[in-house]
């Protein structure tokens, strides 16, 4: 068994532990490593839909597991290919959606991905401050230095910080830009230290005008690396060169980071990218579906926006899955087909009972559980009861008559009215969207 096959088998064994058998079979069957070149793993996939899904849904996990077995690995290229024989001789497929190996999109000189631009970045209330800060840098170099963007995974941090780099690259080719993860920085530093090439490591960064470091939280507990990072930071800052960082949390809450480094972060602009609200998710879906040449009805767009809880990367993954099904069926999915698709694509829910839904929702709204079953129409109980009915129908597929039986023997027409009421209110009431999201999180 060759080195690449051993590496990929080890990675697959890790991935299989964390996802359902159905998803593992669907997305990782017929994948393999074509070759490795300068820290890039070229991963063969059977079609463009698997390529897009792995890139949007599983990329970070795959890269993390690959790095567990090879610290030199810095990125992955997904290549649509087909197996010619049992010895894994591969031929690149020639469909319109595929790129040959010679046209791989990550630039080795700066590590920037050209697909991350401001043209493809959707702006909404959840990220407009971060976007404005990045625009200020474009207009006046080092306007905020450093610029530190934080937020949960999948909210678009990497897209935004690389968009800044790509803008500078396009509009001022004389500027030297470099993007990397903090993990890559740490590995490069330790490797140079162990090989006695620390001066080469230090000289490498002096030539850059803009340094972008992603996932800065991984410097946590790396004392020696933090020391070198501190000196690099001072060198850039004192020289008027721009620094941009991202993290999954505010720098003050990253554990085991030296106070002097946190102080440097706080001297610039720190801004959060939050969870996209309902209207922003609508915008994201429309923008991304347009880029994919995928037509979605307003009903389908609204359903996805209501049921995918705020992760931009997950929204992109769902659109790729819908595109796959649309092309297979040669027609647009109707709302029932979409619901079934999303249900199968999502992670399995733990076993939640009707009692759990009633208990959690009642606690959230501060009412007695028993009041949910009463026939009265107390104002403070009506909304929680309607939310319970909506969740039982939307998330757990209970029939309307079944819900009526379990919530005080109510007529199914009452349940339908409650379901439709919440469904419609979610389109115009951001507070209700937030409440429903919190209840769903508590149920998980």
C-alpha positions as CSV (number, residue, x, y, z in Angstrom):
1,X,0.0,0.0,0.0
2,X,1.5,3.4,-1.0
3,X,2.1,6.3,1.3
4,X,-0.9,8.4,0.0
5,X,-3.3,5.5,0.4
6,X,-2.2,4.8,4.0
7,X,-2.5,8.6,4.8
8,X,-6.0,8.8,3.3
9,X,-7.2,5.6,5.0
10,X,-6.1,7.0,8.4
11,X,-7.9,10.2,7.7
12,X,-11.1,8.4,6.6
13,X,-11.0,6.3,9.9
14,X,-11.1,9.6,11.9
15,X,-13.9,11.1,9.8
16,X,-16.0,8.0,10.0
17,X,-16.1,8.3,13.8
18,X,-17.8,11.8,13.6
19,X,-20.5,11.5,11.0
20,X,-23.4,9.1,10.2
21,X,-22.8,6.1,8.0
22,X,-25.1,7.4,5.3
23,X,-23.2,10.7,5.1
24,X,-19.8,9.0,5.1
25,X,-20.9,6.7,2.3
26,X,-22.5,9.5,0.3
27,X,-19.6,12.0,0.5
28,X,-16.4,10.0,1.0
29,X,-16.9,7.0,-1.2
30,X,-14.5,6.9,-4.2
31,X,-12.3,9.7,-2.7
32,X,-8.5,9.2,-2.7
33,X,-5.3,11.2,-2.7
34,X,-3.9,11.7,-6.2
35,X,-0.6,13.2,-5.1
36,X,1.1,15.7,-2.8
37,X,3.0,18.7,-4.0
38,X,4.7,21.4,-1.8
39,X,2.3,20.8,1.1
40,X,-0.8,20.6,-1.1
41,X,-2.8,17.4,-1.0
42,X,-4.6,16.8,-4.3
43,X,-7.8,14.9,-3.4
44,X,-9.6,13.0,-6.1
45,X,-13.4,13.1,-5.9
46,X,-16.0,11.4,-8.2
47,X,-18.0,14.5,-9.3
48,X,-18.3,18.2,-8.9
49,X,-21.1,17.9,-6.3
50,X,-19.0,15.9,-4.0
51,X,-16.2,18.4,-4.6
52,X,-18.4,21.4,-3.6
53,X,-19.9,19.6,-0.6
54,X,-16.5,18.5,0.8
55,X,-15.1,22.0,0.3
56,X,-18.0,23.8,2.0
57,X,-19.0,21.2,4.7
58,X,-16.0,19.2,5.6
59,X,-12.9,21.1,4.5
60,X,-11.6,22.2,7.9
61,X,-12.1,18.7,9.4
62,X,-10.3,17.0,6.5
63,X,-7.4,19.5,6.7
64,X,-7.2,19.0,10.5
65,X,-7.0,15.2,10.2
66,X,-4.5,15.4,7.4
67,X,-2.3,17.7,9.5
68,X,-2.5,15.2,12.3
69,X,-0.6,12.7,10.1
70,X,1.6,15.3,8.2
71,X,2.5,18.7,9.7
72,X,3.9,19.8,6.3
73,X,0.4,19.7,4.7
74,X,-1.0,23.3,4.3
75,X,-4.0,22.9,2.0
76,X,-6.2,20.7,-0.1
77,X,-7.2,20.9,-3.8
78,X,-10.3,18.9,-4.7
79,X,-10.0,17.5,-8.2
80,X,-12.9,15.8,-10.1
81,X,-11.4,12.6,-11.6
82,X,-12.4,9.1,-12.4
83,X,-10.7,5.8,-11.7
84,X,-9.3,4.1,-14.8
85,X,-8.2,0.8,-13.2
86,X,-7.8,-1.0,-9.9
87,X,-4.2,0.3,-9.5
88,X,-5.7,3.8,-9.2
89,X,-4.4,5.2,-12.4
90,X,-6.4,8.5,-12.7
91,X,-7.5,10.6,-15.5
92,X,-8.8,14.1,-15.1
93,X,-12.4,14.5,-16.2
94,X,-13.1,17.3,-18.7
95,X,-16.5,18.6,-17.6
96,X,-17.2,22.3,-17.6
97,X,-17.0,22.5,-13.8
98,X,-13.6,20.9,-13.4
99,X,-10.1,22.4,-13.1
100,X,-7.0,20.6,-14.3
101,X,-4.2,20.3,-11.8
102,X,-2.2,23.1,-13.5
103,X,-5.0,25.6,-12.8
104,X,-5.4,25.0,-9.1
105,X,-6.8,28.1,-7.5
106,X,-4.6,28.6,-4.4
107,X,-1.7,30.9,-5.3
108,X,1.4,29.4,-3.7
109,X,3.1,32.8,-3.5
110,X,0.5,34.4,-1.2
111,X,-1.9,31.5,-0.3
112,X,-4.9,33.6,-1.3
113,X,-8.0,31.9,-2.8
114,X,-9.3,34.2,-5.7
115,X,-12.9,33.1,-5.1
116,X,-12.9,35.1,-1.9
117,X,-13.7,38.6,-3.1
118,X,-15.9,41.5,-2.0
119,X,-18.1,40.9,-5.0
120,X,-19.2,37.5,-3.6
121,X,-19.4,38.7,0.0
122,X,-22.9,39.2,1.2
123,X,-23.3,42.2,3.6
124,X,-26.0,42.3,6.3
125,X,-26.5,43.6,9.9
126,X,-24.5,40.6,11.2
127,X,-21.3,41.6,9.4
128,X,-21.6,45.2,8.2
129,X,-19.2,46.6,10.9
130,X,-16.5,44.1,10.0
131,X,-17.0,44.9,6.3
132,X,-16.8,48.6,7.0
133,X,-13.6,48.2,8.9
134,X,-12.1,46.2,6.1
135,X,-13.1,48.9,3.6
136,X,-11.4,51.5,5.7
137,X,-8.1,49.6,5.3
138,X,-8.6,49.6,1.6
139,X,-9.0,53.4,1.5
140,X,-6.3,54.2,4.0
141,X,-3.6,51.6,4.6
142,X,-3.1,50.8,8.3
143,X,-6.3,52.7,9.2
144,X,-6.9,50.0,11.8
145,X,-3.7,48.1,12.7
146,X,-4.2,45.4,13.5
147,X,-7.7,44.5,12.3
148,X,-9.0,41.6,14.4
149,X,-12.2,39.9,13.3
150,X,-13.8,37.2,15.4
151,X,-16.9,35.0,15.3
152,X,-18.1,31.4,15.2
153,X,-17.1,28.9,12.6
154,X,-18.7,29.3,9.2
155,X,-19.7,33.0,9.5
156,X,-17.5,34.3,6.7
157,X,-14.3,35.5,8.5
158,X,-11.9,33.8,6.1
159,X,-13.8,35.1,3.1
160,X,-13.6,38.7,4.4
161,X,-9.9,38.7,5.4
162,X,-8.9,37.0,2.2
163,X,-11.1,39.5,0.2
164,X,-8.9,42.3,1.6
165,X,-5.8,40.5,0.4
166,X,-7.2,39.9,-3.0
167,X,-8.3,43.5,-3.4
168,X,-4.8,44.7,-2.6
169,X,-3.3,42.1,-4.9
170,X,-5.5,43.3,-7.8
171,X,-5.3,47.0,-7.3
172,X,-1.7,47.3,-6.2
173,X,0.4,44.5,-7.6
174,X,3.5,46.0,-6.0
175,X,2.3,45.1,-2.5
176,X,3.4,41.8,-1.2
177,X,0.7,39.9,0.6
178,X,0.7,36.6,2.6
179,X,-2.2,34.6,4.1
180,X,-1.7,31.8,6.5
181,X,-3.2,30.1,9.5
182,X,-1.6,30.5,13.0
183,X,-1.1,26.7,13.0
184,X,1.0,27.0,9.8
185,X,3.0,29.9,11.4
186,X,3.7,27.8,14.5
187,X,4.8,24.7,12.5
188,X,7.1,26.8,10.2
189,X,8.6,28.4,13.3
190,X,9.3,25.1,15.1
191,X,10.6,23.4,12.0
192,X,13.0,26.3,11.4
193,X,14.1,26.2,15.0
194,X,14.8,22.5,14.9
195,X,16.6,22.7,11.6
196,X,18.7,25.7,12.6
197,X,17.2,28.0,10.0
198,X,15.6,30.5,12.3
199,X,17.2,33.4,10.5
200,X,15.6,32.3,7.2
201,X,12.3,32.1,8.9
202,X,12.6,35.7,10.3
203,X,13.7,37.1,6.9
204,X,10.8,35.5,5.1
205,X,8.3,37.9,6.6
206,X,10.2,41.1,6.2
207,X,9.3,41.3,2.5
208,X,5.5,41.4,3.1
209,X,3.4,44.5,3.2
210,X,0.2,42.8,4.4
211,X,0.2,39.7,6.6
212,X,-3.1,37.9,7.2
213,X,-3.2,35.2,9.9
214,X,-6.3,33.1,10.3
215,X,-7.5,31.2,13.4
216,X,-5.1,33.0,15.8
217,X,-6.7,31.1,18.7
218,X,-4.3,28.2,17.9
219,X,-1.4,30.2,19.3
220,X,-2.9,29.3,22.7
221,X,-0.3,27.7,25.0
222,X,2.5,27.9,22.4
223,X,4.9,29.9,24.5
224,X,7.9,29.9,22.1
225,X,5.8,30.6,19.1
226,X,4.1,33.5,20.9
227,X,7.5,35.0,21.6
228,X,8.4,35.0,17.9
229,X,4.9,36.2,17.0
230,X,5.3,39.2,19.4
231,X,8.5,40.3,17.7
232,X,7.0,39.9,14.3
233,X,3.9,41.9,15.3
234,X,6.1,44.8,16.5
235,X,8.2,44.7,13.4
236,X,5.1,45.0,11.2
237,X,3.4,47.5,13.3
238,X,6.4,49.8,13.7
239,X,7.0,49.6,10.0
240,X,3.5,50.7,9.2
241,X,2.7,47.4,7.6
242,X,-0.9,46.1,7.8
243,X,-1.8,43.1,10.0
244,X,-5.1,41.3,9.9
245,X,-6.1,38.5,12.2
246,X,-9.2,36.2,12.7
247,X,-10.3,34.1,15.6
248,X,-13.3,32.2,16.9
249,X,-13.5,34.4,20.0
250,X,-12.5,37.8,21.2
251,X,-8.8,38.0,21.9
252,X,-9.4,38.7,25.6
253,X,-11.1,35.3,25.9
254,X,-8.4,33.2,24.1
255,X,-6.8,31.2,26.9
256,X,-3.1,31.1,27.5
257,X,-2.2,34.0,25.3
258,X,0.3,36.4,26.7
259,X,-1.1,39.7,28.0
260,X,1.3,41.8,26.0
261,X,0.0,40.1,22.8
262,X,-3.6,40.7,23.8
263,X,-2.7,44.3,24.5
264,X,-1.4,44.6,20.9
265,X,-4.6,43.1,19.5
266,X,-6.7,45.6,21.6
267,X,-4.7,48.6,20.2
268,X,-6.3,48.1,16.8
269,X,-9.9,47.4,15.7
270,X,-11.7,44.4,17.1
271,X,-15.0,43.5,15.4
272,X,-17.3,40.6,15.5
273,X,-19.1,38.8,12.7
274,X,-22.3,37.5,14.3
275,X,-24.8,34.9,13.3
276,X,-26.7,36.0,10.2
277,X,-30.3,37.0,10.9
278,X,-33.2,35.7,8.8
279,X,-33.1,38.5,6.2
280,X,-29.4,38.1,5.8
281,X,-29.7,34.4,5.3
282,X,-32.3,35.2,2.6
283,X,-29.7,37.5,1.0
284,X,-27.0,34.9,1.2
285,X,-29.1,32.2,-0.3
286,X,-30.1,34.4,-3.2
287,X,-26.6,35.6,-3.9
288,X,-25.0,32.1,-3.7
289,X,-27.7,30.4,-5.7
290,X,-27.3,33.1,-8.4
291,X,-23.5,32.3,-8.5
292,X,-24.4,28.6,-8.9
293,X,-27.0,29.4,-11.6
294,X,-29.5,27.6,-9.3
295,X,-33.1,28.8,-9.4
296,X,-35.0,28.6,-6.1
297,X,-38.6,29.7,-5.4
298,X,-39.2,32.2,-2.7
299,X,-40.9,29.5,-0.7
300,X,-37.8,27.3,-0.9
301,X,-35.5,30.1,0.0
302,X,-37.6,31.1,3.0
303,X,-37.8,27.5,4.2
304,X,-34.0,27.1,4.1
305,X,-33.4,30.4,5.8
306,X,-35.8,29.5,8.6
307,X,-34.4,26.0,9.2
308,X,-30.6,26.3,8.7
309,X,-29.4,28.0,11.8
310,X,-27.1,30.8,10.8
311,X,-24.0,29.2,9.4
312,X,-22.9,30.7,6.0
313,X,-20.8,27.6,5.1
314,X,-23.8,25.3,5.9
315,X,-26.0,27.4,3.7
316,X,-23.5,27.1,0.8
317,X,-23.4,23.3,1.4
318,X,-27.1,23.0,1.3
319,X,-27.3,24.9,-2.0
320,X,-24.7,22.5,-3.5
321,X,-26.7,19.6,-2.4
322,X,-29.9,21.1,-3.9
323,X,-28.0,21.8,-7.2
324,X,-27.0,18.1,-7.3
325,X,-30.6,16.9,-6.8
326,X,-31.9,19.5,-9.2
327,X,-29.6,18.3,-12.0
328,X,-30.3,14.7,-11.2
329,X,-34.0,15.2,-11.4
330,X,-33.8,17.7,-14.2
331,X,-36.3,20.0,-12.4
332,X,-36.6,22.4,-9.5
333,X,-37.3,20.8,-6.2
334,X,-40.8,21.4,-4.7
335,X,-41.1,22.3,-1.1
336,X,-41.8,18.7,0.1
337,X,-38.8,17.4,-1.8
338,X,-36.7,20.2,-0.3
339,X,-37.9,19.3,3.3
340,X,-37.0,15.6,2.7
341,X,-33.6,16.6,1.4
342,X,-32.7,18.8,4.3
343,X,-34.0,16.2,6.8
344,X,-31.7,13.6,5.3
345,X,-28.7,15.9,5.0
346,X,-28.8,17.2,8.6
347,X,-27.1,15.5,11.5
348,X,-29.2,12.9,13.3
349,X,-31.1,14.5,16.2
350,X,-30.9,13.0,19.6
351,X,-34.0,11.3,20.8
352,X,-36.2,14.2,21.9
353,X,-39.6,13.5,23.4
354,X,-42.7,15.6,23.3
355,X,-42.3,16.0,27.0
356,X,-38.8,17.5,26.4
357,X,-40.1,20.0,23.9
358,X,-42.9,21.1,26.3
359,X,-40.5,21.3,29.3
360,X,-37.8,23.3,27.5
361,X,-40.2,25.7,25.8
362,X,-42.2,26.3,29.0
363,X,-38.9,27.0,30.9
364,X,-37.8,29.4,28.2
365,X,-41.0,31.4,28.4
366,X,-41.4,31.1,32.2
367,X,-44.8,29.3,32.3
368,X,-46.0,26.2,34.0
369,X,-45.9,23.0,31.9
370,X,-49.4,22.1,32.9
371,X,-50.7,25.4,31.5
372,X,-49.8,24.2,27.9
373,X,-52.5,21.5,28.2
374,X,-55.3,23.7,29.6
375,X,-58.2,24.8,27.4
376,X,-58.0,28.4,28.5
377,X,-56.5,31.2,26.3
378,X,-54.2,33.0,28.7
379,X,-52.2,35.5,26.7
380,X,-48.9,34.4,28.2
381,X,-49.5,30.8,27.3
382,X,-50.8,31.1,23.7
383,X,-47.4,31.9,22.1
384,X,-45.4,29.2,23.9
385,X,-48.1,26.6,23.0
386,X,-48.0,27.7,19.4
387,X,-44.2,27.4,19.4
388,X,-44.4,23.9,20.8
389,X,-46.8,22.9,18.1
390,X,-44.6,24.4,15.4
391,X,-41.5,22.6,16.6
392,X,-43.3,19.3,16.9
393,X,-44.5,19.6,13.3
394,X,-41.5,21.3,11.7
395,X,-38.6,19.5,13.5
396,X,-40.1,16.1,14.3
397,X,-42.7,15.5,11.7
398,X,-45.6,14.9,14.0
399,X,-49.0,14.9,12.2
400,X,-51.4,17.7,13.0
401,X,-53.9,15.3,14.7
402,X,-51.1,13.7,16.7
403,X,-49.9,17.1,18.0
404,X,-53.5,18.0,18.9
405,X,-53.9,14.7,20.9
406,X,-50.6,15.4,22.8
407,X,-51.3,19.0,23.6
408,X,-54.6,18.8,25.5
409,X,-56.7,16.9,22.9
410,X,-57.0,19.9,20.6
411,X,-58.6,19.8,17.2
412,X,-56.1,19.4,14.3
413,X,-57.4,22.7,12.8
414,X,-56.2,24.5,15.9
415,X,-52.8,23.0,15.4
416,X,-52.7,24.0,11.8
417,X,-53.6,27.5,12.7
418,X,-50.9,27.6,15.4
419,X,-48.3,26.2,13.0
420,X,-49.1,28.7,10.2
421,X,-49.1,31.6,12.7
422,X,-45.6,30.9,13.9
423,X,-44.4,30.1,10.3
424,X,-45.6,33.5,9.1
425,X,-44.4,35.4,12.1
426,X,-40.9,34.1,11.7
427,X,-40.7,35.9,8.4
428,X,-41.2,39.3,10.0
429,X,-40.3,38.9,13.6
430,X,-36.5,38.7,14.2
431,X,-37.0,38.3,18.0
432,X,-39.1,35.2,17.4
433,X,-36.4,33.8,15.1
434,X,-33.9,34.3,17.9
435,X,-36.2,32.7,20.5
436,X,-36.8,29.7,18.3
437,X,-33.1,29.3,17.7
438,X,-32.4,29.4,21.4
439,X,-35.1,26.8,22.2
440,X,-33.7,24.5,19.4
441,X,-30.2,24.8,20.9
442,X,-31.5,23.9,24.3
443,X,-33.2,20.8,22.9
444,X,-29.9,19.7,21.4
